[in-house]
Amino acid sequence: MAGLHFFKRLVCFSLAIGLAFHGPALAAQPQNGSPEKPAAAATKMEGEWKAAAATHAGIELGGPFLTNMTLKIKGDQFDLQAGPLKEKGKVDITAESKPVKLKLTATDGNNKGKTLLAICEQSGPDQLKICYTLKGKEYPKVFESTEDNKALLVTYERVK
């Protein structure tokens, strides 16, 4: 039971961090064809997001875990709430890479001081997909969660 509680906290942290900091790097390019700067892209991710779907180690997650999870992003800061769990942190975004890379560090909450590596992509202004490695020191290579890679794959939708 303690392992499941830790897993839920880790997944919540991962979802929040990924969503909070993933979006800025995923923004669309402006009409002039030049890539958008990370600071400009970050403003497009600001706001509130809700987890719509999640898979960990190839197993779909659902129920209260998803329905109660929200992520608020402002600049390079995030604030995640999943039921009683609250996490805050910072994200480093490598917008120039394909896919965009995220390095998420919790600065407050149960996972304070922990860092997650993730990749992300945005489908329009209202949907964001993030794939996190929960163990290891390498970024995910693909948007896939399997029993072998133990990755966490989350799709978020903007709260309107």
Sequence and secondary structure as in RCSB ss.txt:
>XXXX:A:sequence
MAGLHFFKRLVCFSLAIGLAFHGPALAAQPQNGSPEKPAAAATKMEGEWKAAAATHAGIELGGPFLTNMTLKIKG
DQFDLQAGPLKEKGKVDITAESKPVKLKLTATDGNNKGKTLLAICEQSGPDQLKICYTLKGKEYPKVFESTEDNK
ALLVTYERVK
>XXXX:A:secstr
 HHHHHHHHHHHHHHHHHHHHHHHHH    TTSS   HHHHHHHH EEEEEEEEEETTEEE THHHHTEEEEEET
TEEEEEETTEEEEEEEEEETTSSSEEEEEEEEEETTTT EEEEEEEESSTTEEEEEEESSSSS  SSS   TTT 
 EEEEEEE  
